[in-house]
Amino acid sequence: MSSQANAGTFILGDRVVNRMGYGAMQLAGPGVFGRPRDREAAIAVLRAAVEAGVNHIDTSDFYGPHVTNQIIREALHPYGDDLVIITKVGAVRGEDASWQPAQSAEELTRAVHDNLRNLGLDRLEVVNLRLMGDIFAPKEGSLAEPFSALAALREQGLIRHLGLSNATAAQVAEAQTIAPVVCVQNHYNLVHRKDDALIDALASQGVAYVPFFPLGGFSLIQSDTLSRVAADIGATPLQVALAWLLARSPNLLLIPGTSNLRHLSENLAAAELELPDDARARLDAIV
């Protein structure tokens, strides 16, 4: 596994984390629902990621549900002092594997306690309010009620820091009037760049931006230009896509996920990939 030093670090809340992290969503079963096909393989991937220098992991108790957090606990508890686990609340899973909003104060409180119990923690380092919007795209609307509920749990000492997921710029601004926001997790990658202005604004504030679906999500990024650049520099297209994100802005923290050790190694190797200026220019021109 590669060292994560070349990717650099960023201050998330008050913790220094390596910019190349790990997203645990794929540790659950198909469709992020139920148990994984190979629990031991999931445990091995988590341990390998941490051994390779990953020190921030993105998760949620609605992955599975409960499954992913329980695997993280089995694999890594007691946690190292430098490991930051970021979770999210705001949804539950239906029996049919559907994603359903769960944004009342009672539902958010229950979700926080579920995360604490299944991760084996007394306090959660970072909790993102996952706004449901159009599932994979944000939708305008006030978040005052649910974010205030999380801010109250933060005051109780159950949460150290708060963030947002699937949020608009206006919702980020509204949240910041209620409590500090240390990170925003939205859909962003080489071919989906609607948040360019938000990324730059957050960078100026020292707030982390964490792109979900950095490699395209359930359908991997497809681009002839990406493939040609990758061939020219001797890397895989997905490694180049990750390297482009790292080069995009210093406040981007990456959380590519996988349940496969080989894919994990390939993802982490992107931290050592330096894109020549001409390659970056060609990639920038894709959109």
N, C-alpha and C positions, 0 to 999 in steps of 0.2 A: 504494500500500500504506500501511496505517496505522502510526503509531508505536506501539511496545510500552510506552511509558513509563507509561501509565495503569494497566497491569496490575500494576505494581510489580515488585519483585525479591525474590529469596530466596537465601540462602547454601546452595549445594549442595556439601557437603564443605567446601572452602575457596574455592570460586569463586562469585562473584556472578552469577546468571543472571536474565534476564527471565522472568517467570512464564509467559508465553505462548511455548511452544516449538513444535516440529514433530516429528511421528512419521513415520518413513520407510517404514513397512511397505507402504504402497500403491504404492511405486515399483517393486516387483517385478511379475511377471505376475499373471494371474488366480489367485485362491486363494493369493496370496503365494508363487507358485511360478513359476520360469522368468523369462524376460526380459520387460520391459515392452513394450507395443505400440508405444510411442513413446519411445525413450531420450532424444532431444533435449528432449522436453517434460519428462521427469523431471529432467533437468539444469537446465532453465530454472526449474522450481518450486523446487528447492533454492537456486539462486542468488538468486531473488526473495525467498525466506524470509529469508535472511541479510541481504540488502540492506534488508529491512524492519525489522530489529532482532532477529530470532530469533537467540539465541546458545546454545541447547541443542537438540540433535537426538537423538532416540531411534532406535536401530537394532538390528540383530542380524545376524550372519553366517548365521543359518539362515533369513533372509528371502531367498528365491530358490532355493536357497541361494547365498550369496556375491554375488548380483547387486546387492542394495541397497548394500552397503558399497563395491563397486566403482564404482557410480554416484556415491556421495558423494565418493569420492576423485577421480574424474574432474571432478566439478563444483566442488569446493571446495579441493582440495589445491594449494598449501600452505595450511593452515588459519590463519585469523586467531587472534591471541593470546587473544581473548575467547570463542572458540567451544568449547563443551563437548560432546563426543560421548559419549553414554551407550549402552552395548551390553548384551546379555544372552547368557548361555550356559545350557546345560542341556538342549538338545534338538537333534535332527538331523531332516532331512527324508528320508522314504523316496522311492523312485522313483515311487511312486503319489501323491506329494505329502502323505503322512501326516506327522503330528508325532509323533516318537518320543523317549522320554527318553534322555538321554545325560549321566549324572551321576557316572560314575566319575572318579577323579582323572586317569586317562589321557585320557578323553574331554574333560574340562573344560580340561585343559592344551592339547590339540589345538585346542579351540575358541578359547581365548585367542590362540593363535598365528595361527589363521586370521583373527581380527578384526584383529590387529596388521598382518598382511601385506596384507589387502585394503583396510584403511583407510589404510595407509601411515604407521603410527605406531610409535614405539619404546615407548610406554607408553599404556595405556588409562586414561582419566580416571575413569570409573565403569563397573563391571561388575556387573550384576544376575544373581544366581542365579535362573533361571526354574524354579520348582518346577512339576512337571507336574500334580499333583493330578488334578482332573477336567477338565483342559485349560483351561477358563475359570473355574474355581472352585477355591479352595484346599482342601486335604485335610490333616488333621492327620498328623503323623509327624516323626520326628527328621530334621533337616537337617545334623547335626554333620559327617558324613563329606564331603559335597560342599562345604559352606561352609568347612570347614577346608582343603580342597584349594585353594580360591580364596584363602583367607587366606595360605596358603604362597606362592602366586604373587604376592600383594601384597607379602609380605616380600622376595621376589626383585626387586621393583621393576618388574614387568610391569604392575601395576595400582596406581592411586593410591587409589581408594575402592571400597567394596563396597556393594551394595544387594540387595534381594530383589524378586522378582516372583511374584505368585500365592501369597502367604504368609498364614498365620493370625497372630493376635496372639501366640500361644504360640511359633510359629516365629520371629517377629521377636525375641522375648525370648531365645530360645535362641541365635540368631545373635549377639546383642549380647554374649553371654558369650564368644564366640570372637574377634570382631573388630568394630570400629565399623561401624554401618550408617548410611549417609547418606541413603538413600531407599528407599521401598517403592512398588512399582508393582502395583496391584490393579485389579480391575474395579469401577468406581464411576461413577455419573452421576446425573442428576436423578431417574431412576426406579429406580435400583438402588443402595440406600444401606446395605448390610449392614455397611460399614466405618466408620460414623459414629464409634463409640467409638474405633476404632484411629486415625482421623484426628486426633481431639482429643488422644489420648495422644502421638502423634508430634509434634504441634504443640508440646506442652509440653516436648518434648525437643529441639526445633529440627531435627527430621528431616523431610525432604521426603516428601510423598505425591504420587504421580504416577498419576492415574486412567487406566487404559486403557479403550478403548471409551467415551470421554467423550461421544460423540454416539450411542451405542448399538451400535457395531460394525458387523457385517454387516447388521443390520436397524436402521435409524435410529429414534430415539426418536419415538414417536407419543403425543400427548396433546392433548386438546381445550383444556385449560387453558393449556398451553404455547403453542398456536397463538393463543389469544385474547390472552394477554399480549403476544406478539410483535406482533400486529396493533395493539394499543393503544399500543405505544411505538415503532412504525415500524421494527421489526427482523425478521430471519428467526427462525423457531423455533430453528434450530441456533445462531444467534448468542446468543439468550437462554439456551439450555442451557449454553453455554460461559461466559457472563457469570455465571450462577448459580454455577458451579463456582468461578470466581475470587472470588466474594463469600463462598463457603462457609467458607473458612479460608485464612489467609495462607501456609500451608505447602503448598498445592496448586499443583503445576506442571502445566501443560496441554501435551499433545502431539497435538493433532488432526492427522490426516494426510490428504493428498490428492495426486493427481497432476495436478491441474487448477489453472491459475493463477487463474481466477475464484473457485473455491472457496477457494483459499488466501487471497485478498484478503478474502473474506467471513469466514473464520475469524479472521483477524488483526484485523479490525475489531471483533470482540467485546471486544478489550482496551479499547476506548474507550467501551463501552456501560455506562452506570450504571443499575442497576435501581432504580426507586422502591421505597420501603418496602412499599407495598401490593402491588406486583408480586412482590417477594420472598416476601411472606406467602402469596400465592396459589400460588406455585411450591413453597414449603415444604410446603404442604398436599397436594400431589399424592400423596405416599406417606404 
